[in-house]
Amino acid sequence: MQATAYTYDPDTRSGQVLLDDGTPLPFDAPAFDAGGLRLLRPGQRVRIEVAAAEDAADAPRITLVTLQTL
């Protein structure tokens, strides 16, 4: 799935992406580390992998963030 980097905190290695419909979705350090990135800037297109929510009330969880390449 593709998204756009929205926020990123280099100290915590966490942030948010915006899905193409504008929905923000947070990611944590393990998802960032899984992609092998060192830095992420707002506006960059990224590829994300998402795990289904364990509870219907929860949002899906990002498990990987990496740069989108053509």
Secondary structure, 3 states (H helix, E strand, C coil): CEEEEEEEECCCCEEEEEECCCCEEEECHHHHHHCCCCCCCCCCEEEEEEECCCCCCCCCEEEEEEECCC
